[in-house]
Amino acid sequence: MPSKNRLFLLSGLVVLVVVLAIAFAPFAVSNGIRLWISWAAKQEGFIATIDQIDASFLRPVVIRQLHLKSIRENALRVDLTATDASVGLNFKHILLHMGGRIIHSLSIRELRVEVHRTNPNMRAITRRGWATLQRLLPENLSIANSEMRVENGPTLILLRRGILSASETEAGRFSAAEIMIASPWLRQTFSQLRGGTHWEANRLTVGGLTLSRGLDLQSATADFSRLGKQRVGVQFDVDVFGGKIRGNISHEWRSKHSNWKIAGGASDISMGQTSDAFGFADRVDGLLHAANFTFRGNLAEPDHITASLWSELTGLTWRNRTAEAIMLGAAVYNRQIELQQLYIRQKNNQLVLSGEAAFPTNASGWLSPDFRGNISASIDQLGDFVALFGADPDDFAGKITIEGAMDTRDRKFGGHLAVEGASLTFFKTAIDSLTAELNLRPAELEVEQLEIKRKNDLLSGQGKIDLSGAHNYSGTLEARADNLFDYFASFRVPAGKTVNRVPVDVQATVNSGKWDARGAIQVPNSSPISFTASFSLPIGTDWNAFQLSPLNVTIDFPSVFLAKAPQLFHPAIFQDGILSGSISLSETLQHPRIGGDVQLINGKLSGDGWTSFGFTEAGSRIAFAGNRASVEFLNVATKDVDLSLRGEIDFEDINDLTIRISGATPIFDLTSTQVDCVNKIKIVPAVLMLAPAVAEFELRGGVFKSGWTASLHEATDFESLAMSDPDGAARKFPLCLGTSPEEKTLLLGALPRSETGAETSRPKKQEKRQ
């Protein structure tokens, strides 16, 4: 065939191929892309749904809608929808299998993404899938509108109305209507964000973002250059409230467990601006002068974790707590936490703590750490120092030094602690000096020496506390005080009066939580009040358990002259009189058995202290036998009336105690109206005996409880009155003594004192005849 004909035939074939390519390219490209996307998605555990693909010749491919959703229940859950995605393909790289990008440009009108991750060990896609994703990274990217929701355990990140454009040849832009971050440690929302972007060598840089007042993102670079090798990284530079934070975070997940590398530093960050920006309820002032942090490893593999932290905080002020400097240096390696130094300086107060501890293997291990270290403290102003830890500074004062070492390896305690203090105040109680020597051993805490002095008062002791099992404790305790009432906060000396001192001396021996105590209280001009007590008080015993535990108590008070004795109640009750007796208590406090007797002779009562009753004089003798007591006589007098009473007390249960009183002389109920409660009982002369007679007066209630009631049992004649008939009519009144400013009086009547027998009828004359 002539050359001219062959050339003509070849040209025709080329034209035919071109025509066929133009004719069938849209069909081949669209179906090829559809098949490839479906196949690749299936390989990675996704199902792909494609609405329509437009593939014009030599023009970008347009995918009207692409929906990707994960189908594996145990995998990372992803739900992605892209609408009107325009993809500019680089066919040279595709057809010739050349390296480089296969997508020239990618433009998406609307993108919605939801990612849920509950298991940190979940695999999203295979290694081959990550390599494919890196090849799909475009040269130019544009997203007109995006919505994103990412959940990783308790952490949630939301992006609303995001816009992104990035190019390798020109600057792009980024904007978002709102970004919200919610986690257990942080909850913050950033609105109306705008910044610039730059895309080069598979690294996307976003910069110039004002997140909030005082918080500006200078630049943040996300590195996808090694995405195919399953590694990404982020570098950031942030201006934070007058200071700087710079950091570098990279994550690699090629191995069985992912590996993190974090390094960062901060300088000169204002704590006051930080507290204002985050809306702290209590303002925090101070300066984070410097900080450095490094971390490498995975929390799921604590054996391979290495980390370090160093920080310096100056001028800290929070509520009423201040500290000039707080420095912390720590490191983690080989499952060991090394506390290089914790230093706190507050004026002349200093605390230094250092040591090392084993990294706990589980969450409960943090409650009993394996720690050994040294502590040194020199505190000149104890009140200011304890305020750092939440205590009331007004309750503490003085100087104290602490030196010691502690070791808790293998859950066995050891160490030594020496404490010395001078001119101290603990809970508003002044102490001249404090000395303590403590030894911490594997199974016990030994108090080698404890001595507290206050003027002439002394408390000393020694003992041991079992740190295992039932936490039994044993030891000896001795206390001596010049005035017992110096240690009762509720005891107040009346204005203008001098109160005599009441010395006390107590010794106690403790064996396995069982106390044997004895002591004496010396009331001025009286014989000593001596007592012994035996009771069990294990660690952790509450008041209800103590009421039900066995105890034995004896108290002897041969003669207490009340005129010289300090008054425990205000207003005072007794002005004069002699109190004597002996009491022994056994079994339990709630169900006691009591033996002995108590007698009051020539009692002179203060009118101020007994305004609810109006009594001026009293005398009585009470004999105890088991769970009952007999009031053999109770003689009381008001300014117009003398009463001679008797009765009994039932204390089988101190939570339901009953006192019954009946009169040897008639008593009448003069209360004409019904009252809802009684806060005053008044006894007045009754000349005409027309009112109902009271056979018995009853009080009922709990010793340590409110809600007492008073009952009047009325008699119909004097014979039943004399027999104290309990079956007569009864009126019941709740007691509200001292709780209501309104006077609610229970009015009782008695025969008036006769003028001729006034002196012989007084209680003190009757008591002498007894």
Secondary structure, 3 states (H helix, E strand, C coil): CCHHHHHHHHHHHHHHHHHHHHHHHHHHHHHHHHHHHHHHHHHCCEEEEECCEECCCCCCEEEEEEEEEECCCCCCEEEEEEEEEEEEECHHHHHCCCCCCCEEEEEEEEEEEEEEECCCCCCCCCHHHHHHHHHCCCCEEEEEEEEEEEEECCEEEEEEEEEEEEECCCCEEEEEEEEEEECCCCEEEEEEEEEEEEEECCEEEEEEEEEECCEEEEEEEEECCCHHHCEEEEEEEEEECCEEEEEEEEEECCCCCCEEEEEEEEEEEEHHHHHHHHCCCCCEEEEEEEEEEEEEECCCCHHHCEEEEEEEEEEEEECCEEEEEEEEEEEEECCEEEEEEEEEEECCEEEEEEEEEECCCCHHHHHCCEEEEEEEEEECCHHHHHHCCCCCHHHEEEEEEEEEEEECHHHCCEEEEEEEEEEEEECCEEEEEEEEEEEECCCEEEEEEEEEEECCEEEEEEEEEECCCCCCEEEEEEEEECCHHHHCCCCCCCCCCCCCCCCEEEEEEEECCEEEEEEEECCCCCCCEEEEEEEECCCCCCHHHHHCCEEEEEEEEEEEECCCCCCCCCCCCEEEEEEEEEEEEEEECCCEEEEEEEEEEEEEECCCCCCCCCCCEEEEEEEEEECEEEEEEEEEECCCEEEEEEEEEECCCHHHEEEEEEECCCEEECCCCCCCCECEEEEEECCCCCCCEEEEEEEEECCCCCCCEEEEEEECCHHHHHCCCCCCCEEEEEECCCCCCCCCEEEEEECECCCCCCCCCCHHHHHHHC
